[in-house]
Amino acid sequence: MPATFTPITNDVLAGVRQGDEHALERLFREHFDALVEEAKANLDDATHAPRVVETAILRAWEKHTTFESPKALEDFLHHAVHEGAIRDKSRRAALHRFEAHEGVHVARGNGHAASTVDESWQHITSTLHAP
């Protein structure tokens, strides 16, 4: 059964707008499964979906003061996940074409391959607190 995107509450939005990382974590954990399902719908390799969601959340955090309503934040997340999945798919297709036409093998460092909400949240906090 696909995950359902529950509405973002006003208190979560208020916390995110104020720069409260606990509110960001709550937003992330409450919507992770639904956003991963959205990303998977646009990817050839579903294992990259959590990374797409992480990137979308980080992009939202960069703009956290600009969201005027829960709907605006929700729309941003849906759009960021969709665009991130398309970008990931396009980049992988370009690498494949490059390898096929140039005969060059491109090393595919995974960086990280999160599969759970906890692993993905750890990646986000590592990025947020990187020097």
C-alpha positions as CSV (number, residue, x, y, z in Angstrom):
1,M,0.0,0.0,0.0
2,P,1.5,3.3,-1.0
3,A,2.4,5.8,1.7
4,T,0.0,8.8,2.0
5,F,1.3,12.3,2.3
6,T,-0.3,13.7,5.5
7,P,-0.9,17.4,5.6
8,I,1.9,19.5,7.1
9,T,0.7,21.1,10.3
10,N,1.0,24.7,11.2
11,D,3.2,24.0,14.2
12,V,5.7,22.0,12.1
13,L,5.7,24.9,9.5
14,A,6.3,27.5,12.3
15,G,9.2,25.5,13.7
16,V,10.8,25.0,10.3
17,R,10.4,28.7,9.5
18,Q,12.1,29.5,12.8
19,G,15.0,27.3,12.0
20,D,14.2,24.6,14.6
21,E,15.9,21.4,13.5
22,H,13.5,19.3,15.6
23,A,10.7,20.6,13.5
24,L,12.7,19.7,10.4
25,E,13.2,16.2,11.7
26,R,9.5,15.8,12.5
27,L,8.7,17.0,9.0
28,F,11.2,14.6,7.5
29,R,10.1,11.6,9.5
30,E,6.4,12.2,9.0
31,H,6.7,12.5,5.2
32,F,9.8,10.3,4.4
33,D,7.8,7.2,3.2
34,A,5.4,9.2,1.0
35,L,8.2,11.2,-0.6
36,V,10.4,8.1,-1.2
37,E,7.4,6.6,-3.0
38,E,7.1,9.7,-5.2
39,A,10.8,9.6,-6.0
40,K,10.6,5.9,-6.9
41,A,7.9,6.6,-9.4
42,N,10.4,8.7,-11.5
43,L,13.5,6.6,-11.0
44,D,14.8,3.5,-12.9
45,D,16.7,2.5,-9.8
46,A,14.6,2.9,-6.6
47,T,17.6,2.6,-4.3
48,H,18.4,6.2,-5.1
49,A,15.0,7.5,-3.9
50,P,16.0,8.2,-0.2
51,R,18.9,10.3,-1.5
52,V,16.5,12.3,-3.7
53,V,14.3,12.9,-0.6
54,E,17.3,14.0,1.5
55,T,18.3,16.5,-1.1
56,A,14.7,17.9,-1.3
57,I,14.6,18.3,2.5
58,L,18.0,20.1,2.5
59,R,16.8,22.4,-0.3
60,A,13.6,23.2,1.7
61,W,15.8,23.9,4.8
62,E,17.8,26.4,2.7
63,K,14.6,28.3,2.0
64,H,12.9,27.6,5.4
65,T,12.0,31.2,6.1
66,T,10.2,31.7,2.8
67,F,7.3,29.2,3.2
68,E,4.1,31.2,4.0
69,S,1.8,28.2,4.5
70,P,1.9,24.4,5.0
71,K,0.7,24.1,1.4
72,A,3.6,26.1,0.0
73,L,6.1,23.9,1.9
74,E,4.2,20.8,0.7
75,D,4.2,22.0,-2.9
76,F,7.9,22.8,-2.7
77,L,8.7,19.3,-1.4
78,H,6.7,17.5,-4.1
79,H,8.3,19.6,-6.8
80,A,11.8,19.2,-5.4
81,V,11.4,15.4,-5.2
82,H,10.0,15.2,-8.7
83,E,12.8,17.4,-10.1
84,G,15.5,15.6,-8.1
85,A,14.4,12.2,-9.4
86,I,14.3,13.5,-13.0
87,R,17.8,15.0,-12.5
88,D,19.2,11.8,-11.0
89,K,17.7,9.7,-13.8
90,S,19.1,12.1,-16.5
91,R,22.5,12.1,-14.9
92,R,22.7,8.3,-14.8
93,A,21.5,8.0,-18.4
94,A,24.2,10.5,-19.5
95,L,26.9,8.4,-17.6
96,H,25.6,5.3,-19.4
97,R,25.7,6.9,-22.8
98,F,29.2,8.2,-22.1
99,E,30.4,4.8,-21.1
100,A,28.8,3.2,-24.2
101,H,30.1,5.7,-26.7
102,E,33.5,6.5,-25.2
103,G,34.3,3.1,-23.9
104,V,35.3,4.7,-20.6
105,H,34.2,3.1,-17.4
106,V,33.0,5.7,-14.9
107,A,33.5,4.8,-11.3
108,R,30.2,4.9,-9.4
109,G,31.0,5.8,-5.9
110,N,27.7,5.4,-4.0
111,G,28.6,8.1,-1.5
112,H,25.9,6.6,0.7
113,A,22.9,4.4,0.1
114,A,20.4,5.0,2.9
115,S,17.5,2.7,3.1
116,T,15.8,3.8,6.3
117,V,14.4,7.0,7.6
118,D,17.0,6.8,10.4
119,E,20.0,6.4,8.0
120,S,18.7,9.2,5.8
121,W,18.2,11.5,8.8
122,Q,21.7,10.8,9.9
123,H,22.9,11.9,6.4
124,I,20.9,15.1,6.7
125,T,22.2,16.0,10.1
126,S,25.8,15.3,8.9
127,T,25.2,17.7,6.1
128,L,23.6,20.3,8.3
129,H,26.5,20.2,10.7
130,A,29.4,19.8,8.3
131,P,32.2,22.4,8.7
